Amino acid sequence: MRILITGAKGQLGMALQSTLTEHHLIPTDLPEFDIVERRNVFALFEEARPELVIHCAAYTNVDGCARDPELAHRVNTLGTQNIALACQKADAPMIHISTNEVFSGDDPAGYEEWMTLSPHNPYGRSKAAAEVAVQTLLNRYYIVRTAWLYSAGGRNFIHAILRAAREKGAIRVVTDEVGNPTNAADLAEAIGRLIATEHYGIYHFVNSGACSRWAFANEILRLAGMEHVINTPILGSEFTRLSWPPPFCALHNRNGAAIGITLRSWQEALADLFQDGVEA
Ligand SMILES: NC(=O)c1ccc[n+]([C@@H]2O[C@H](COP(=O)([O-])OP(=O)(O)OC[C@H]3O[C@@H](n4cnc5c(N)ncnc54)[C@H](OP(=O)(O)O)[C@@H]3O)[C@@H](O)[C@H]2O)c1
């Protein structure tokens, strides 16, 4: 299948290229391909003639989105709308990658696929609006929500923790942000299985189980052999951030499980990454 990937240089884009090797992939990213430039999007689709599009491109800097919500809207919402319109014209189904931050995180029980969107920061709002655009414009789409993505080469929480631990010898991490750490390679593998089903709909693909950022950091330190580093539990209110993440935002994968697609536990997936080697 001819699959066009947006955001191909990002964490998930790279993992998809390593995983979907039996397909003809068309990787795209900045600076050559900007999803905001509608005419270029249409021109590329005309030339590439994709049979499926996996839309990973996004402005993922959550604090940056709070600083510049207009930019977040332009890239995450209008950029996604451009991709959905191009898919409509090309009659190609679309996989839109979304986030747990489309939910408010006020419910300690976590979130299932059908629940009403309730974003409370500019990143979450721009991604929720993107979901609406996809659902409004297309009949054949998958919305895949994920959370706390990491990969060996990406900019992510693991690298931030290891760097801080090495540089400061002690870290302070919040206990009141709960989510599902997710290995980008596992997500790519689940997406590979999903596209073979043509079972369109909304999915929550995250490694199973949830934890706080503090517990996630403890596991990272343990796997890195840095248990001696003191990890002090704190509350989000003890420091200032431009954008508040949703506090209890675990996702439950019910729709994927119903068609046989589940992801292993977050601890196993994280241990696998460390086995392959992680650099701070
Ligand atoms: N990372 C997470 O924890 C997380 C959690 C939940 C959901 N998600 C979603 O999962 C998807 C993939 O995330 P990721 O971690 O792979 O993100 P990532 O590593 O930040 O990659 C995103 C890619 O999109 C590119 N991009 C940004 N603006 C663009 C534009 N206007 N046109 C074309 N490309 C553009 C980025 O380029 P530059 O680097 O040059 O800006 C980057 O290569 C995103 O939709 C994200 O919202 C991520």
PDBQT file of the ligand as one rigid body, heavy atoms in Angstrom, charges set to zero:
ROOT
HETATM    1  N1  LIG A 301       4.979  13.120  22.146  1.00  0.00    +0.000 N 
HETATM    2  C1  LIG A 301       3.976  12.758  22.935  1.00  0.00    +0.000 C 
HETATM    3  O1  LIG A 301       4.143  12.526  24.132  1.00  0.00    +0.000 OA
HETATM    4  C2  LIG A 301       2.591  12.634  22.368  1.00  0.00    +0.000 A 
HETATM    5  C3  LIG A 301       1.544  12.260  23.224  1.00  0.00    +0.000 A 
HETATM    6  C4  LIG A 301       0.259  12.134  22.702  1.00  0.00    +0.000 A 
HETATM    7  C5  LIG A 301       0.018  12.368  21.358  1.00  0.00    +0.000 A 
HETATM    8  N2  LIG A 301       1.054  12.748  20.554  1.00  0.00    +0.000 N 
HETATM    9  C6  LIG A 301       0.756  13.013  19.137  1.00  0.00    +0.000 C 
HETATM   10  O2  LIG A 301       1.449  12.030  18.376  1.00  0.00    +0.000 OA
HETATM   11  C7  LIG A 301       1.886  12.595  17.138  1.00  0.00    +0.000 C 
HETATM   12  C8  LIG A 301       3.361  12.296  16.942  1.00  0.00    +0.000 C 
HETATM   13  O3  LIG A 301       4.087  12.778  18.074  1.00  0.00    +0.000 OA
HETATM   14  P1  LIG A 301       5.680  12.756  18.115  1.00  0.00    +0.000 P 
HETATM   15  O4  LIG A 301       6.088  12.592  19.527  1.00  0.00    +0.000 OA
HETATM   16  O5  LIG A 301       6.186  11.824  17.068  1.00  0.00    +0.000 OA
HETATM   17  O6  LIG A 301       5.971  14.269  17.706  1.00  0.00    +0.000 OA
HETATM   18  P2  LIG A 301       7.350  14.944  17.320  1.00  0.00    +0.000 P 
HETATM   19  O7  LIG A 301       8.487  14.052  17.626  1.00  0.00    +0.000 OA
HETATM   20  O8  LIG A 301       7.300  16.337  17.858  1.00  0.00    +0.000 OA
HETATM   21  O9  LIG A 301       7.227  15.004  15.718  1.00  0.00    +0.000 OA
HETATM   22  C9  LIG A 301       6.329  15.867  15.058  1.00  0.00    +0.000 C 
HETATM   23  C10 LIG A 301       6.891  16.149  13.698  1.00  0.00    +0.000 C 
HETATM   24  O10 LIG A 301       5.991  17.037  13.016  1.00  0.00    +0.000 OA
HETATM   25  C11 LIG A 301       6.771  18.057  12.407  1.00  0.00    +0.000 C 
HETATM   26  N3  LIG A 301       5.993  19.268  12.163  1.00  0.00    +0.000 N 
HETATM   27  C12 LIG A 301       5.722  20.288  13.027  1.00  0.00    +0.000 A 
HETATM   28  N4  LIG A 301       5.032  21.253  12.396  1.00  0.00    +0.000 NA
HETATM   29  C13 LIG A 301       4.862  20.834  11.116  1.00  0.00    +0.000 A 
HETATM   30  C14 LIG A 301       4.252  21.421   9.976  1.00  0.00    +0.000 A 
HETATM   31  N5  LIG A 301       3.691  22.622  10.018  1.00  0.00    +0.000 N 
HETATM   32  N6  LIG A 301       4.267  20.714   8.806  1.00  0.00    +0.000 NA
HETATM   33  C15 LIG A 301       4.860  19.499   8.731  1.00  0.00    +0.000 A 
HETATM   34  N7  LIG A 301       5.461  18.905   9.775  1.00  0.00    +0.000 NA
HETATM   35  C16 LIG A 301       5.463  19.565  10.952  1.00  0.00    +0.000 A 
HETATM   36  C17 LIG A 301       7.902  18.290  13.410  1.00  0.00    +0.000 C 
HETATM   37  O11 LIG A 301       8.957  19.007  12.814  1.00  0.00    +0.000 OA
HETATM   38  P3  LIG A 301       9.881  19.959  13.775  1.00  0.00    +0.000 P 
HETATM   39  O12 LIG A 301      10.514  19.045  14.802  1.00  0.00    +0.000 OA
HETATM   40  O13 LIG A 301      10.865  20.539  12.804  1.00  0.00    +0.000 OA
HETATM   41  O14 LIG A 301       8.962  20.959  14.395  1.00  0.00    +0.000 OA
HETATM   42  C18 LIG A 301       8.260  16.856  13.783  1.00  0.00    +0.000 C 
HETATM   43  O15 LIG A 301       9.177  16.286  12.865  1.00  0.00    +0.000 OA
HETATM   44  C19 LIG A 301       1.518  14.080  17.196  1.00  0.00    +0.000 C 
HETATM   45  O16 LIG A 301       0.309  14.264  16.490  1.00  0.00    +0.000 OA
HETATM   46  C20 LIG A 301       1.277  14.341  18.665  1.00  0.00    +0.000 C 
HETATM   47  O17 LIG A 301       0.325  15.371  18.863  1.00  0.00    +0.000 OA
HETATM   48  C21 LIG A 301       2.325  12.870  21.013  1.00  0.00    +0.000 A 
ENDROOT
TORSDOF 0
